[in-house]
Amino acid sequence: MRKILFFIISFVLLTSCYYEKTHNHNHNNYQSGLHHWEIPSKDPDRIILTFNGDPSSSRAVTWRTDTTISKSYAEIAEALVDSTFTKNSETFIAETEKFNLGLYKSNKSFNVNYHSVVFKNLKPNTKYLYRVGTNNYWSEWIQFKTANNYYTPTQFVYFGDAQNDILSHWSRVIRAAYQTAPMASFVIHAGDLVDKAHKDYEWAQWFKAGGFIHSQWTAIPVVGNHEFQSIGNSSPKRLSIQWRPQFNLPVEKDLDSKLHETVYTVNYQDVMILVLNSNDFLEMQTNYIKNKLSNSKAKWKIVTCHHSIFSPAKGRDFEYARKNWKPLFEKYGVDLVLNGHDHTYARGHVPMKSSKFNNKGDFNTLYVTSVSGPKQYKIDLKGLKKYINDGYHNDKIGEQTQFFQVISIENEKLIYTAYNSLGEIFDRAMITKDFKTNNKTIQNFIEN
C-alpha cells in the first residue's frame, strides 16, 4: 500500500513539475527579451485620458491588458476628501479590442487587449476619481477635473517631439513639466511621440516615461511624420498600428476615414484647439480649417500640427501651409500655432499691420516650433530671414536644448512660457486681446 501511495505522489509531483515547466515555457515565449514594463498582464497598464465629446461633461480613457481579461470596466465618482466617494461610484462597461502586435514584424508576435470607455453626463468644473480594471485587477483611483461650461482661467502644457531615447531622456522633461504645472487642464503632444511608428518598445517607453501623468493629464496627441511607417518592405506608409487602439479621439465624419482621429477639434472653456494632420490630405483639411474657424466664436483659437509653418531648421519648407493655411489663420483670428518637427526652438509672430516689431505692438498670430526630446538640429538663420516676405518676425530662437511650454489663459491675456529641461524659464511672451474688437498686442518679457 505504501509503495502504491508513494508511486501516486511521485507521479503527481512529476506531472505538476512538467506542466509548470511547459506552461512557463509557453508563457514566456513572447516575453523573451522584453522588459517587464512592456509585457501586458491582468493589471491595467498604459492608462491615458483623452478628449472625446464635450470636455465639461465627458472624458475618454483607454488602457491595456493581456487577453485573459476579455471584459473590463471603468468606475467613476465625484471626488471627496475621504474614501467614501466609492459608495457613489458609477460603472461603465469598456469596449474591448484585441490587437495583434505582430502586425509589425519587429514586434514580438502576440495579442493584447485594449479597453476604452467614454465617461458621459459628468458635471462641469468638478473633480472626479476613476479607476479601470476588473475583479481583483484594478488600477489605483486617479483624479481629474472636468472643464467649466463657460470661459474660465485655464492652463495647459505643450511638447514638441519626444521621439528618441524616450525613457532615458524625455522622461525628465515630462516630469519637470508636471512639477511646474501639476494642475494643467490638458497637454498637447505636437507629433513624433515616437521614432518608429509601429514599434511597441518605443510606445512602452513613452507610457513609462510619463507614468501616472498620462492618466491624469488629458492628452491631445498630434500625428507627426514618425507616426507613419511601412509595415513591410514594399508596403506603403500607414498610421501607427497602436494609434487608434490606444487613443480614444473624436471622429470627424465629414472627413475621409484616413484622417479620422488625426484631425479633430477640442473646445475647452471658450478655447478652440484645432488639431491637424500635416502629413497628407492637406487640401481636404484646408476646407476643414475654413469651416471650423469661420464658425467658431471661441475667445481664443489655437492650431497645432506637427510640421512647422515657419521652419527654423535647414532644408525644411512647409510651403503649402504658408500659402493656404496661414491666410485662413489670419482671416479668422488664430492666436497661437504650435508645431514640432524641426528639433530646434523658434518663437515668432506675423504682425497685423507690418513686419516691423517693437516690444509691444499690434500683431496677428504667434507661431512656435519646439522640441522636448534629445534629438537636436541647428537653427537656420538664413532660412528664417526668407519668411520676412510672409510678414514673419522672429522673436526668440534656441538650439541644443530640450523644452516644454506652459500656456496660461485668464481674462484677456494668454501667457506663453517656455522652460528648458532644468525647469528654468527660457522665453516668455504675453498676448493681450480685446474681445470686443479682436485687436491684439504681444509683449516680450525675455529678449534675445
ABEGO torsion letter per residue (X at the ends): XAAAAAAAAAAAAAAAAAAAAAAAAAAAAAABGBBAAABBBABBBGBBBBBBEBAAABBBBBBBBBAABABBBBBBBBBBABAAAAAABBBBBBBBBBBBAAABAABBBBBBBBBBBBBBGBBBGBBBBBBBEBEABBBBBBBBBBBBABBBBBBBBBBBBAGBGAAAAAAAAAAAAAAABAABABBBBAEGABABAABAAAAAAAAAAAEAAAAABBBBBBBBAAABBBABAABBBBBBAAAAAABBBBBBAABBAAABGABBBBBBGGBBBBBBBAABGAAAAAAAAAAAAAABABABBBBBBABBABBABBGBBBAAAAAAAAAAAAAAGBABBBBBGAGBBBBBBBBAABABBBABBBBABBBBBBBABABBBBBBAAAAAAAAAAGBBBABBBBGBBBBBBBBBBEABBBBBBBBAAGBBABBBBBBBBAAAGBBBBBBABBX
